Amino acid sequence: MPNAPAIRVFERRLQELGCPAGQLQRRVRELADHHEDLKQAALQEGLSEAEAEARADQRLGEPAVLADRVARMLRQSSWLGRHRVLGFCLLPIPATFAGSLLGVAVAFGLVRVWVSADEWAVLADGGPGFGVLVGASRAACCLAIALITALFCWLAHRSAAGRKWALLACACCSLQSFFGYCRILPHSANVGYSSTPNWSCALIPLWVAAVVWIWHLLEQRRQQDAVLDMPTHTDDQGSGAR
């Protein structure tokens, strides 16, 4: 197992930087194998176990610096990673607005397909069932806000931007939802901005942020357990020899 302190520092730093789980495990395994190779080379030179460990740590380099380099490389490999302010502070606002519009349009479309032309005419006039249409439209708008927020959180994780940028995206979606509104009236549906606070919609991205934070803590623990269970080059050689 990769018990070397340098590997632990490397792993923790990658976790802090928001490295995706798959990349983290692969990078830790690669560094652990390289560290083991350096240690075995030092042992073959006649050094003791402790001296070989110290030699391997020295030749490996500063683990935190290596982790920063890996995270920077992952970020540079994606557009969002290279433009985090634009991608996670500005884009969430129009994306949330467009998602709200789309949600209301989908709700109207589904209801229009479900009912007959005469029933739709009654609904459009504010007749029986109009409250259901209003509720469905608002629910679709709230669902769209939650999905857009979750999408940007996933993109932040995917691009190794880290949880800070995911939470910033949640805050921007919440700001958009705070001033945004969805108003359904007979023969009209309006989605826009108002000076009246919309607390119910503004809280949705904050709930998503709380879920993302909890998920990050659970994922961090899972990654630590996975790294502890990973076999190393030495273990593989030992099992093969037996």
BELJOUR-V383034 format. One record per pair of residues at least 12 apart in sequence whose C-alpha atoms are under 10 Angstrom apart, sorted by sequence separation. I is the first residue (numbers start at 1). GAP is how many residues later the second one is. D is the distance in Angstrom with one decimal. If there is no record, write none. Layout:
BEGIN
i = {I | I}
gap = {GAP | GAP}
d = {D | D}
END
This chain:
BEGIN
i = {12 | 39 | 40 | 42 | 43 | 111 | 153 | 154 | 156 | 180 | 181 | 182 | 11 | 14 | 39 | 40 | 42 | 152 | 153 | 156 | 179 | 180 | 181 | 10 | 11 | 14 | 38 | 39 | 41 | 42 | 152 | 153 | 179 | 180 | 181 | 38 | 39 | 41 | 151 | 152 | 153 | 177 | 178 | 179 | 180 | 181 | 11 | 36 | 39 | 40 | 150 | 152 | 153 | 177 | 178 | 179 | 180 | 181 | 182 | 10 | 11 | 36 | 38 | 39 | 149 | 152 | 153 | 176 | 178 | 179 | 180 | 181 | 10 | 11 | 35 | 38 | 39 | 149 | 151 | 152 | 178 | 179 | 180 | 37 | 38 | 150 | 178 | 179 | 180 | 182 | 8 | 11 | 35 | 36 | 38 | 39 | 149 | 150 | 177 | 178 | 179 | 181 | 7 | 10 | 35 | 36 | 38 | 39 | 111 | 112 | 148 | 149 | 152 | 177 | 178 | 180 | 7 | 10 | 34 | 35 | 38 | 111 | 148 | 149 | 175 | 176 | 177 | 178 | 179 | 180 | 35 | 149 | 175 | 177 | 178 | 179 | 7 | 8 | 35 | 146 | 149 | 174 | 177 | 178 | 6 | 7 | 35 | 108 | 111 | 148 | 149 | 174 | 176 | 177 | 178 | 2 | 6 | 34 | 107 | 108 | 110 | 111 | 175 | 176 | 177 | 178 | 2 | 107 | 146 | 174 | 175 | 177 | 1 | 4 | 7 | 32 | 107 | 108 | 145 | 146 | 173 | 174 | 175 | 177 | 2 | 3 | 6 | 31 | 104 | 107 | 108 | 145 | 173 | 174 | 176 | 2 | 104 | 106 | 107 | 172 | 173 | 174 | 175 | 1 | 2 | 4 | 106 | 107 | 145 | 171 | 173 | 174 | 1 | 4 | 31 | 104 | 105 | 107 | 108 | 145 | 170 | 171 | 173 | 174 | 2 | 103 | 104 | 107 | 170 | 172 | 173 | 174 | 2 | 103 | 104 | 106 | 107 | 170 | 171 | 174 | 31 | 103 | 104 | 105 | 106 | 142 | 170 | 171 | 174 | 101 | 103 | 104 | 105 | 169 | 170 | 100 | 103 | 104 | 170 | 100 | 102 | 103 | 104 | 167 | 170 | 171 | 28 | 101 | 102 | 103 | 167 | 170 | 27 | 100 | 101 | 103 | 104 | 141 | 142 | 169 | 170 | 99 | 100 | 103 | 141 | 167 | 168 | 99 | 100 | 102 | 103 | 167 | 170 | 24 | 27 | 99 | 100 | 101 | 138 | 166 | 167 | 97 | 99 | 100 | 138 | 96 | 99 | 100 | 137 | 138 | 167 | 24 | 98 | 99 | 100 | 137 | 138 | 163 | 166 | 167 | 23 | 24 | 97 | 98 | 99 | 137 | 166 | 5 | 19 | 23 | 96 | 97 | 99 | 100 | 134 | 4 | 14 | 95 | 96 | 99 | 134 | 135 | 163 | 164 | 4 | 6 | 7 | 13 | 14 | 17 | 95 | 96 | 98 | 134 | 141 | 163 | 6 | 12 | 13 | 16 | 17 | 19 | 20 | 23 | 96 | 97 | 133 | 134 | 4 | 5 | 6 | 10 | 11 | 12 | 13 | 14 | 15 | 16 | 19 | 96 | 134 | 137 | 4 | 7 | 9 | 10 | 11 | 13 | 14 | 17 | 18 | 92 | 95 | 96 | 131 | 163 | 6 | 9 | 10 | 13 | 14 | 17 | 20 | 95 | 130 | 131 | 162 | 6 | 8 | 9 | 10 | 12 | 13 | 14 | 17 | 19 | 93 | 130 | 134 | 146 | 149 | 150 | 153 | 6 | 7 | 8 | 10 | 11 | 14 | 15 | 19 | 92 | 93 | 130 | 145 | 149 | 153 | 6 | 7 | 9 | 10 | 14 | 92 | 95 | 145 | 146 | 147 | 148 | 149 | 5 | 6 | 9 | 10 | 13 | 126 | 142 | 143 | 146 | 147 | 149 | 150 | 154 | 92 | 126 | 127 | 142 | 145 | 146 | 149 | 150 | 153 | 157 | 92 | 125 | 126 | 141 | 142 | 145 | 146 | 149 | 91 | 124 | 125 | 126 | 143 | 146 | 147 | 150 | 124 | 125 | 142 | 146 | 150 | 89 | 123 | 124 | 125 | 138 | 142 | 145 | 88 | 122 | 123 | 124 | 87 | 88 | 121 | 88 | 87 | 88 | 87 | 84 | 88 | 81 | 80 | 81 | 84 | 80 | 81 | 88 | 89 | 92 | 93 | 96 | 97 | 81 | 82 | 84 | 88 | 89 | 92 | 93 | 96 | 100 | 80 | 81 | 83 | 87 | 88 | 89 | 90 | 91 | 92 | 93 | 94 | 95 | 96 | 104 | 80 | 81 | 82 | 88 | 89 | 90 | 92 | 93 | 94 | 96 | 97 | 104 | 78 | 79 | 80 | 81 | 85 | 88 | 89 | 92 | 93 | 96 | 97 | 100 | 104 | 75 | 78 | 80 | 81 | 84 | 88 | 89 | 91 | 92 | 93 | 95 | 96 | 100 | 101 | 108 | 77 | 78 | 84 | 87 | 88 | 89 | 90 | 91 | 92 | 93 | 94 | 100 | 75 | 76 | 77 | 85 | 88 | 89 | 90 | 92 | 93 | 97 | 74 | 75 | 76 | 85 | 88 | 89 | 92 | 93 | 96 | 97 | 105 | 74 | 75 | 84 | 88 | 104 | 74 | 75 | 104 | 73 | 74 | 75 | 104 | 71 | 72 | 101 | 71 | 72 | 101 | 70 | 71 | 101 | 71 | 100 | 101 | 100 | 98 | 97 | 97 | 97 | 23 | 20 | 21 | 19 | 20 | 21 | 23 | 18 | 19 | 20 | 18 | 19 | 20 | 21 | 17 | 18 | 19 | 20 | 18 | 19 | 20 | 18 | 19 | 20 | 17 | 18 | 19 | 17 | 18 | 19 | 15 | 17 | 18 | 14 | 16 | 17 | 18 | 15 | 16 | 17 | 18 | 14 | 16 | 18 | 40 | 36 | 37 | 36 | 37 | 18 | 21 | 25 | 29 | 32 | 33 | 35 | 36 | 20 | 21 | 24 | 25 | 28 | 32 | 33 | 34 | 32 | 33 | 15 | 21 | 22 | 25 | 26 | 29 | 32 | 33 | 18 | 21 | 25 | 28 | 29 | 30 | 20 | 24 | 29 | 30 | 15 | 16 | 29 | 15 | 21 | 25 | 12 | 15 | 15 | 12 | 11 | 12 | 11 | 8 | 11 | 8 | 8 | 3 | 2 | 3 | 1 | 2 | 1 | 2 | 1 | 2 | 1 | 2 | 3 | 1 | 2 | 1 | 2 | 1 | 2 | 1 | 1}
gap = {12 | 12 | 12 | 12 | 12 | 12 | 12 | 12 | 12 | 12 | 12 | 12 | 13 | 13 | 13 | 13 | 13 | 13 | 13 | 13 | 13 | 13 | 13 | 14 | 14 | 14 | 14 | 14 | 14 | 14 | 14 | 14 | 14 | 14 | 14 | 15 | 15 | 15 | 15 | 15 | 15 | 15 | 15 | 15 | 15 | 15 | 16 | 16 | 16 | 16 | 16 | 16 | 16 | 16 | 16 | 16 | 16 | 16 | 16 | 17 | 17 | 17 | 17 | 17 | 17 | 17 | 17 | 17 | 17 | 17 | 17 | 17 | 18 | 18 | 18 | 18 | 18 | 18 | 18 | 18 | 18 | 18 | 18 | 19 | 19 | 19 | 19 | 19 | 19 | 19 | 20 | 20 | 20 | 20 | 20 | 20 | 20 | 20 | 20 | 20 | 20 | 20 | 21 | 21 | 21 | 21 | 21 | 21 | 21 | 21 | 21 | 21 | 21 | 21 | 21 | 21 | 22 | 22 | 22 | 22 | 22 | 22 | 22 | 22 | 22 | 22 | 22 | 22 | 22 | 22 | 23 | 23 | 23 | 23 | 23 | 23 | 24 | 24 | 24 | 24 | 24 | 24 | 24 | 24 | 25 | 25 | 25 | 25 | 25 | 25 | 25 | 25 | 25 | 25 | 25 | 26 | 26 | 26 | 26 | 26 | 26 | 26 | 26 | 26 | 26 | 26 | 27 | 27 | 27 | 27 | 27 | 27 | 28 | 28 | 28 | 28 | 28 | 28 | 28 | 28 | 28 | 28 | 28 | 28 | 29 | 29 | 29 | 29 | 29 | 29 | 29 | 29 | 29 | 29 | 29 | 30 | 30 | 30 | 30 | 30 | 30 | 30 | 30 | 31 | 31 | 31 | 31 | 31 | 31 | 31 | 31 | 31 | 32 | 32 | 32 | 32 | 32 | 32 | 32 | 32 | 32 | 32 | 32 | 32 | 33 | 33 | 33 | 33 | 33 | 33 | 33 | 33 | 34 | 34 | 34 | 34 | 34 | 34 | 34 | 34 | 35 | 35 | 35 | 35 | 35 | 35 | 35 | 35 | 35 | 36 | 36 | 36 | 36 | 36 | 36 | 37 | 37 | 37 | 37 | 38 | 38 | 38 | 38 | 38 | 38 | 38 | 39 | 39 | 39 | 39 | 39 | 39 | 40 | 40 | 40 | 40 | 40 | 40 | 40 | 40 | 40 | 41 | 41 | 41 | 41 | 41 | 41 | 42 | 42 | 42 | 42 | 42 | 42 | 43 | 43 | 43 | 43 | 43 | 43 | 43 | 43 | 44 | 44 | 44 | 44 | 45 | 45 | 45 | 45 | 45 | 45 | 46 | 46 | 46 | 46 | 46 | 46 | 46 | 46 | 46 | 47 | 47 | 47 | 47 | 47 | 47 | 47 | 48 | 48 | 48 | 48 | 48 | 48 | 48 | 48 | 49 | 49 | 49 | 49 | 49 | 49 | 49 | 49 | 49 | 50 | 50 | 50 | 50 | 50 | 50 | 50 | 50 | 50 | 50 | 50 | 50 | 51 | 51 | 51 | 51 | 51 | 51 | 51 | 51 | 51 | 51 | 51 | 51 | 52 | 52 | 52 | 52 | 52 | 52 | 52 | 52 | 52 | 52 | 52 | 52 | 52 | 52 | 53 | 53 | 53 | 53 | 53 | 53 | 53 | 53 | 53 | 53 | 53 | 53 | 53 | 53 | 54 | 54 | 54 | 54 | 54 | 54 | 54 | 54 | 54 | 54 | 54 | 55 | 55 | 55 | 55 | 55 | 55 | 55 | 55 | 55 | 55 | 55 | 55 | 55 | 55 | 55 | 55 | 56 | 56 | 56 | 56 | 56 | 56 | 56 | 56 | 56 | 56 | 56 | 56 | 56 | 56 | 57 | 57 | 57 | 57 | 57 | 57 | 57 | 57 | 57 | 57 | 57 | 57 | 58 | 58 | 58 | 58 | 58 | 58 | 58 | 58 | 58 | 58 | 58 | 58 | 58 | 59 | 59 | 59 | 59 | 59 | 59 | 59 | 59 | 59 | 59 | 60 | 60 | 60 | 60 | 60 | 60 | 60 | 60 | 61 | 61 | 61 | 61 | 61 | 61 | 61 | 61 | 62 | 62 | 62 | 62 | 62 | 63 | 63 | 63 | 63 | 63 | 63 | 63 | 64 | 64 | 64 | 64 | 65 | 65 | 66 | 67 | 68 | 68 | 69 | 72 | 73 | 74 | 75 | 75 | 75 | 76 | 76 | 76 | 76 | 76 | 76 | 76 | 76 | 77 | 77 | 77 | 77 | 77 | 77 | 77 | 77 | 77 | 78 | 78 | 78 | 78 | 78 | 78 | 78 | 78 | 78 | 78 | 78 | 78 | 78 | 78 | 79 | 79 | 79 | 79 | 79 | 79 | 79 | 79 | 79 | 79 | 79 | 79 | 80 | 80 | 80 | 80 | 80 | 80 | 80 | 80 | 80 | 80 | 80 | 80 | 80 | 81 | 81 | 81 | 81 | 81 | 81 | 81 | 81 | 81 | 81 | 81 | 81 | 81 | 81 | 81 | 82 | 82 | 82 | 82 | 82 | 82 | 82 | 82 | 82 | 82 | 82 | 82 | 83 | 83 | 83 | 83 | 83 | 83 | 83 | 83 | 83 | 83 | 84 | 84 | 84 | 84 | 84 | 84 | 84 | 84 | 84 | 84 | 84 | 85 | 85 | 85 | 85 | 85 | 86 | 86 | 86 | 87 | 87 | 87 | 87 | 88 | 88 | 88 | 89 | 89 | 89 | 90 | 90 | 90 | 91 | 91 | 91 | 92 | 93 | 94 | 95 | 96 | 135 | 136 | 136 | 137 | 137 | 137 | 137 | 138 | 138 | 138 | 139 | 139 | 139 | 139 | 140 | 140 | 140 | 140 | 141 | 141 | 141 | 142 | 142 | 142 | 143 | 143 | 143 | 144 | 144 | 144 | 145 | 145 | 145 | 146 | 146 | 146 | 146 | 147 | 147 | 147 | 147 | 148 | 148 | 148 | 194 | 196 | 196 | 197 | 197 | 198 | 198 | 198 | 198 | 198 | 198 | 198 | 198 | 199 | 199 | 199 | 199 | 199 | 199 | 199 | 199 | 200 | 200 | 201 | 201 | 201 | 201 | 201 | 201 | 201 | 201 | 202 | 202 | 202 | 202 | 202 | 202 | 203 | 203 | 203 | 203 | 204 | 204 | 204 | 205 | 205 | 205 | 208 | 208 | 209 | 211 | 212 | 212 | 213 | 216 | 216 | 219 | 220 | 224 | 225 | 225 | 226 | 226 | 227 | 227 | 228 | 228 | 229 | 229 | 229 | 230 | 230 | 231 | 231 | 232 | 232 | 233 | 234}
d = {9.8 | 8.9 | 7.5 | 9.4 | 9.6 | 9.8 | 8.0 | 7.8 | 9.9 | 5.5 | 5.9 | 9.9 | 7.3 | 9.2 | 5.1 | 9.0 | 6.9 | 9.1 | 4.6 | 8.6 | 8.3 | 4.4 | 6.7 | 9.6 | 8.5 | 9.1 | 8.0 | 5.7 | 9.5 | 7.4 | 6.6 | 7.4 | 5.4 | 6.2 | 9.7 | 8.5 | 8.4 | 8.7 | 9.6 | 9.3 | 9.2 | 9.9 | 8.9 | 5.5 | 8.7 | 8.9 | 8.6 | 9.7 | 7.0 | 8.7 | 8.9 | 9.7 | 7.0 | 8.9 | 8.9 | 6.3 | 8.9 | 8.8 | 9.6 | 9.2 | 6.3 | 8.7 | 7.6 | 5.1 | 8.8 | 6.4 | 7.5 | 8.6 | 9.1 | 6.9 | 8.1 | 6.8 | 7.4 | 9.9 | 8.6 | 5.0 | 8.5 | 9.5 | 9.7 | 7.9 | 8.5 | 5.7 | 6.8 | 8.3 | 8.5 | 9.3 | 5.5 | 6.1 | 9.9 | 9.9 | 8.8 | 9.7 | 9.7 | 7.6 | 9.7 | 9.6 | 7.1 | 8.2 | 8.8 | 4.8 | 8.8 | 8.4 | 6.9 | 8.6 | 5.9 | 9.9 | 7.6 | 10.0 | 9.5 | 9.8 | 9.7 | 5.8 | 9.4 | 6.8 | 6.0 | 8.2 | 9.1 | 9.8 | 8.9 | 7.3 | 8.0 | 7.3 | 9.3 | 9.2 | 10.0 | 9.7 | 8.1 | 8.2 | 9.2 | 8.7 | 9.9 | 9.0 | 9.8 | 8.6 | 6.5 | 8.2 | 7.1 | 9.6 | 8.6 | 9.5 | 6.3 | 9.8 | 5.4 | 4.6 | 9.4 | 6.4 | 6.6 | 7.4 | 8.8 | 8.1 | 8.7 | 9.2 | 9.1 | 4.8 | 8.2 | 8.3 | 9.1 | 8.0 | 7.8 | 9.3 | 9.7 | 9.7 | 9.6 | 7.6 | 8.3 | 9.9 | 7.9 | 9.3 | 9.0 | 7.5 | 6.7 | 8.4 | 9.5 | 8.1 | 8.3 | 10.0 | 9.6 | 8.3 | 7.5 | 9.9 | 9.6 | 4.5 | 9.6 | 8.4 | 9.0 | 8.7 | 8.9 | 8.5 | 9.9 | 6.2 | 6.9 | 8.7 | 7.7 | 6.7 | 9.9 | 5.6 | 9.4 | 9.7 | 5.3 | 9.8 | 9.7 | 7.1 | 9.1 | 8.4 | 8.4 | 8.4 | 8.3 | 8.7 | 9.5 | 9.1 | 8.8 | 5.3 | 10.0 | 9.2 | 9.3 | 8.2 | 8.0 | 8.7 | 9.6 | 7.7 | 9.9 | 9.8 | 6.1 | 6.7 | 8.9 | 9.5 | 4.9 | 6.3 | 10.0 | 8.6 | 8.8 | 9.8 | 8.6 | 7.1 | 7.2 | 7.7 | 8.7 | 9.1 | 7.0 | 10.0 | 9.5 | 8.4 | 8.6 | 8.8 | 9.5 | 9.2 | 5.2 | 7.1 | 9.9 | 9.8 | 8.4 | 5.9 | 9.3 | 8.8 | 6.4 | 9.4 | 4.8 | 5.8 | 9.0 | 9.0 | 8.6 | 4.9 | 9.5 | 9.2 | 7.3 | 8.3 | 9.6 | 9.4 | 7.9 | 8.1 | 8.7 | 6.0 | 9.0 | 7.6 | 7.3 | 7.5 | 8.9 | 9.3 | 9.7 | 9.0 | 9.7 | 9.4 | 4.7 | 5.7 | 7.5 | 9.2 | 9.2 | 7.4 | 7.4 | 7.8 | 8.8 | 6.0 | 9.7 | 9.7 | 8.3 | 9.4 | 8.4 | 8.7 | 9.4 | 7.8 | 9.0 | 9.4 | 9.0 | 5.7 | 6.8 | 9.5 | 5.3 | 6.5 | 8.2 | 8.3 | 8.3 | 9.6 | 9.0 | 6.6 | 10.0 | 9.0 | 8.6 | 9.4 | 8.2 | 8.5 | 9.6 | 9.6 | 9.2 | 9.5 | 9.5 | 7.8 | 9.4 | 9.9 | 9.3 | 9.7 | 7.5 | 8.2 | 8.5 | 9.2 | 9.5 | 8.0 | 9.8 | 9.8 | 5.8 | 6.9 | 8.2 | 9.2 | 8.2 | 10.0 | 9.9 | 9.5 | 9.2 | 8.3 | 8.2 | 8.3 | 9.0 | 8.9 | 9.5 | 5.9 | 9.4 | 7.7 | 6.6 | 9.8 | 6.0 | 9.7 | 7.7 | 8.8 | 9.7 | 9.1 | 9.0 | 9.5 | 8.4 | 8.2 | 9.7 | 8.6 | 9.6 | 8.6 | 8.6 | 8.7 | 9.0 | 9.3 | 9.3 | 10.0 | 6.6 | 6.0 | 9.8 | 9.3 | 8.4 | 9.8 | 9.1 | 4.8 | 8.7 | 9.2 | 5.5 | 9.8 | 8.1 | 9.9 | 7.0 | 7.6 | 9.5 | 7.9 | 8.4 | 6.1 | 5.5 | 6.1 | 7.4 | 6.7 | 9.6 | 9.1 | 9.4 | 10.0 | 9.9 | 8.8 | 8.6 | 6.4 | 8.3 | 8.9 | 7.6 | 9.8 | 9.3 | 8.2 | 9.8 | 9.0 | 9.4 | 9.1 | 8.6 | 8.1 | 8.7 | 7.7 | 7.0 | 9.8 | 7.1 | 7.7 | 8.1 | 9.8 | 9.5 | 7.6 | 9.9 | 8.2 | 7.7 | 5.9 | 8.2 | 5.7 | 9.5 | 10.0 | 5.6 | 7.0 | 7.5 | 9.6 | 9.1 | 9.8 | 9.9 | 8.9 | 9.2 | 9.2 | 8.5 | 8.7 | 9.0 | 9.4 | 10.0 | 8.7 | 9.7 | 6.1 | 9.2 | 9.9 | 6.6 | 9.1 | 9.5 | 7.6 | 8.8 | 6.3 | 7.1 | 6.1 | 7.0 | 8.4 | 7.4 | 9.7 | 7.3 | 8.9 | 5.1 | 8.7 | 9.5 | 7.2 | 9.4 | 8.4 | 9.2 | 8.4 | 5.3 | 8.1 | 8.8 | 8.7 | 9.1 | 9.5 | 5.3 | 6.6 | 7.4 | 6.8 | 8.3 | 10.0 | 7.7 | 5.3 | 10.0 | 9.6 | 9.7 | 9.8 | 7.0 | 9.7 | 8.8 | 8.3 | 8.4 | 8.7 | 9.4 | 8.9 | 9.2 | 7.7 | 8.9 | 8.5 | 9.4 | 9.2 | 7.8 | 7.9 | 9.4 | 7.8 | 9.9 | 9.9 | 8.1 | 9.5 | 8.7 | 9.1 | 8.9 | 9.0 | 9.0 | 7.3 | 6.2 | 9.5 | 6.2 | 9.9 | 6.2 | 9.2 | 9.4 | 5.3 | 9.9 | 9.2 | 7.1 | 9.8 | 10.0 | 8.6 | 8.1 | 9.8 | 10.0 | 8.5 | 9.1 | 8.2 | 6.6 | 7.0 | 9.1 | 8.9 | 6.4 | 8.4 | 9.2 | 6.1 | 9.0 | 10.0 | 7.3 | 9.9 | 9.2 | 8.4 | 9.4 | 5.9 | 8.3 | 6.6 | 5.6 | 6.2 | 5.8 | 7.0 | 8.0 | 9.1 | 9.3 | 9.8 | 6.3 | 8.1 | 9.7 | 7.4 | 4.8 | 9.0 | 8.8 | 5.7 | 8.8 | 9.6 | 7.6 | 9.0 | 8.6 | 9.5 | 8.1 | 9.2 | 10.0 | 8.4 | 8.6 | 8.4 | 7.6 | 9.3 | 9.5 | 7.9 | 8.2 | 8.0 | 9.2 | 8.7 | 9.8 | 9.3 | 9.6 | 6.1 | 9.5 | 9.8 | 5.6 | 7.7 | 9.4 | 5.7 | 9.6 | 9.5 | 8.0 | 8.8 | 8.3 | 8.6 | 9.5 | 9.6 | 9.2 | 6.8 | 5.8 | 9.9 | 9.6 | 8.3 | 6.4 | 6.6 | 9.3 | 9.5 | 8.9 | 9.9 | 8.5 | 9.3 | 8.5 | 9.8 | 6.6 | 9.2 | 8.9 | 9.9 | 8.4 | 6.5 | 9.6 | 7.5 | 9.0 | 9.4 | 9.6 | 8.3 | 8.0 | 9.5 | 10.0 | 9.7 | 9.3 | 9.9 | 6.2 | 9.5 | 9.5 | 8.5 | 7.2 | 6.3 | 6.4 | 8.1 | 8.0 | 9.9 | 9.9 | 8.9 | 8.2 | 6.2 | 8.8 | 4.9 | 9.5 | 5.2 | 7.8 | 8.9 | 7.1 | 6.2 | 7.1 | 7.3 | 3.9 | 9.8 | 9.8 | 5.5 | 6.3 | 9.4 | 7.5 | 8.1 | 8.8 | 8.7 | 8.6 | 9.2 | 9.7 | 9.7 | 10.0 | 10.0 | 9.0 | 8.0 | 8.1 | 7.0 | 8.9 | 9.0 | 7.8 | 7.4 | 8.0 | 10.0 | 9.7 | 9.8 | 7.2 | 9.7 | 8.5 | 8.1 | 9.3 | 7.6 | 9.7 | 6.4 | 9.1 | 7.0 | 5.8 | 9.5 | 9.1 | 9.2 | 7.7 | 9.6 | 7.7 | 8.2 | 8.5 | 9.6 | 6.7 | 6.5 | 9.6 | 8.6 | 9.5 | 9.8 | 9.1 | 7.5 | 9.9 | 9.5 | 9.2 | 9.3 | 6.8 | 9.7 | 8.7 | 9.1 | 8.6 | 9.3 | 10.0 | 9.2 | 8.7 | 8.3 | 9.4 | 8.6 | 9.4 | 10.0 | 9.7 | 7.6 | 8.1 | 8.0 | 7.2 | 6.3 | 9.1 | 6.9 | 7.7 | 6.0 | 7.8 | 9.9 | 5.3 | 6.6 | 5.4 | 9.5 | 8.8 | 9.9 | 8.5 | 7.5}
END
